[in-house]
Amino acid sequence: MAEHNFLTDGIENHLPNGIILTSLEAVFGWMRQASFWPATFGLACCAIEMMAYGTPRFDSGRWGQEVFRASPRQADLMIISGRVSQKMAPAMRQVYDQMPNPKWVIAMGACASSGGMFNNYAVIQGGDHVIPVDMYIPGCPPRPDMLIDAMFKLKKDVVMKRPMAKHELAEYAEAEAAALQAPATHELKGLMR
């Protein structure tokens, strides 16, 4: 029997047909993508569109996402839908901190993404000043179709490629540090300043 050198040949060349090689991270990513349980966090008019996403017309149940959770401990996705006020920011941060890892965040609408038309002292200029955001949906208000598209993009681009174990913890710490480095609202330069 010939001796195999797996370092130069590669093990995949010596396995019989029907054997699939993949990483454990890829398997878990594939399983995670079909199990989004969003937390209910509707703040303003975009919340109506988020609720429409769960209706029979758009039928989010086709992708296993019809279960909106009222408890953050059972959710792995936060959809920030609407403007985030200074008073609501600590509550949003608390809900985010109570969600188990891995967790993802979608900023739905112009107000959640960048403060929208509310460029004043009472509204935070984007949810990413409080928590790290994975996906932004533009529009005022964005349609449920756009939320469906964002869900699929989040699955494809973020969830499937999420690392695990110590790699995941390092990525969370890095994302958290980057989110906390955002400038304060009064330092931002916008159209109204």
C-alpha positions in Angstrom: 0.0 0.0 0.0 1.4 3.4 -1.0 2.1 5.8 1.8 0.2 9.1 1.7 1.7 12.5 2.5 -1.4 14.5 3.5 0.7 17.7 4.0 1.4 18.0 0.3 -1.4 16.1 -1.3 -4.3 17.2 0.9 -6.6 14.8 2.7 -9.6 15.5 0.4 -7.8 13.7 -2.5 -7.6 10.5 -0.4 -11.2 10.3 0.9 -13.8 8.1 -0.8 -16.7 9.8 -2.6 -19.6 11.0 -0.4 -17.4 12.3 2.4 -18.0 16.0 3.0 -15.3 18.2 4.6 -16.2 21.4 6.3 -15.4 23.4 9.4 -17.4 23.2 12.5 -18.0 27.0 12.3 -19.5 26.5 8.8 -21.9 23.9 10.1 -23.0 26.0 13.1 -23.4 29.0 10.8 -25.6 27.0 8.5 -27.8 26.0 11.5 -27.9 29.6 12.9 -29.1 31.1 9.7 -32.5 29.4 9.9 -33.2 30.3 13.5 -33.6 34.1 13.8 -35.8 35.0 16.7 -36.0 38.8 16.7 -36.6 40.9 19.8 -39.5 43.3 19.7 -37.9 46.8 19.8 -40.2 49.1 17.9 -39.7 52.7 18.7 -41.6 54.7 16.1 -43.3 54.5 12.7 -40.9 51.9 11.3 -42.3 49.5 13.9 -45.5 49.4 11.9 -43.6 48.1 8.9 -41.7 45.7 11.1 -45.1 44.3 12.4 -46.3 44.0 8.8 -43.2 41.8 8.1 -44.9 39.2 10.3 -48.3 39.3 8.6 -49.6 36.7 6.2 -48.9 39.1 3.2 -45.1 39.0 3.8 -45.1 35.7 5.8 -41.8 35.8 7.6 -42.7 32.3 8.8 -41.5 30.9 5.5 -38.0 31.4 6.8 -38.5 30.5 10.4 -38.6 34.1 11.7 -42.2 34.6 12.7 -41.5 34.4 16.4 -40.9 37.8 17.8 -39.7 37.5 21.3 -40.7 39.8 24.1 -37.8 38.6 26.3 -34.3 39.5 25.2 -33.0 36.3 26.7 -34.8 34.3 24.0 -33.8 36.5 21.1 -30.8 36.6 18.9 -31.7 39.5 16.6 -32.6 43.1 17.6 -34.4 45.2 14.9 -34.1 48.8 15.9 -37.1 50.3 14.1 -37.5 54.0 14.7 -35.7 56.9 16.2 -33.6 56.3 19.4 -34.1 59.1 21.9 -31.6 59.9 24.7 -34.0 58.4 27.2 -34.4 55.2 25.3 -30.7 54.6 24.6 -30.0 53.0 28.0 -33.0 50.7 27.7 -31.9 49.7 24.3 -28.4 49.0 25.6 -29.8 46.9 28.5 -31.9 44.8 26.1 -28.9 44.2 23.9 -26.7 43.2 26.9 -29.4 40.7 28.0 -29.4 38.9 24.6 -27.3 35.8 24.5 -24.4 35.5 22.1 -24.3 35.2 19.1 -26.5 38.2 18.5 -27.1 40.5 15.6 -28.6 44.0 15.1 -30.5 45.6 12.2 -31.1 49.3 12.1 -34.3 49.7 10.2 -35.0 53.1 8.7 -33.3 56.4 8.4 -33.9 57.4 12.0 -32.4 54.2 13.4 -29.5 54.4 11.0 -28.5 58.0 11.2 -31.1 60.0 13.2 -33.1 60.8 10.1 -34.7 64.2 10.0 -34.3 64.6 13.8 -31.0 66.3 14.1 -31.4 67.7 17.6 -30.3 67.1 21.2 -33.1 64.5 22.0 -32.4 62.0 19.3 -29.3 59.9 19.0 -27.8 60.1 15.5 -27.9 56.4 14.8 -28.3 53.3 16.9 -24.6 52.4 16.2 -23.7 55.1 18.8 -25.1 52.8 21.5 -24.7 49.2 20.2 -22.9 47.6 17.2 -25.1 47.4 14.2 -24.6 44.6 11.6 -27.1 45.7 8.9 -28.6 49.1 7.9 -31.9 49.4 6.0 -32.5 52.9 4.4 -35.9 54.5 3.9 -38.5 56.4 5.7 -40.2 54.1 6.5 -38.6 51.1 4.7 -41.0 48.5 3.4 -41.3 45.0 4.8 -39.7 43.8 1.5 -36.6 45.7 2.4 -36.5 44.0 5.8 -36.9 40.6 4.1 -33.9 41.5 1.9 -31.9 42.6 4.8 -32.6 39.3 6.6 -31.3 37.3 3.7 -28.2 39.5 3.4 -27.6 39.2 7.1 -27.8 35.4 6.8 -25.5 35.3 3.8 -22.9 37.9 4.8 -22.7 37.8 8.5 -24.3 34.7 10.1 -22.7 32.1 7.9 -19.2 33.7 8.4 -19.4 34.2 12.2 -16.5 32.6 14.1 -17.0 30.5 17.2 -15.5 30.1 20.7 -12.5 32.3 21.5 -12.5 33.8 18.0 -16.1 34.9 18.5 -15.3 36.5 21.8 -12.4 38.4 20.4 -14.6 39.7 17.5 -17.3 40.8 20.0 -14.8 42.7 22.0 -13.4 44.4 18.9 -16.9 45.4 17.6 -17.8 46.7 21.0 -14.7 48.8 21.2 -15.3 50.2 17.7 -18.9 51.1 18.6 -17.8 52.9 21.7 -15.3 55.0 19.7 -18.1 56.8 17.8 -18.0 60.6 18.4 -20.6 62.2 20.6 -23.7 63.7 19.0 -22.6 67.3 19.5 -19.3 66.6 17.7 -21.1 65.3 14.5 -21.1 67.5 11.4 -24.3 67.1 9.5 -26.5 69.2 7.2 -28.0 71.2 10.0 -24.7 72.0 11.8 
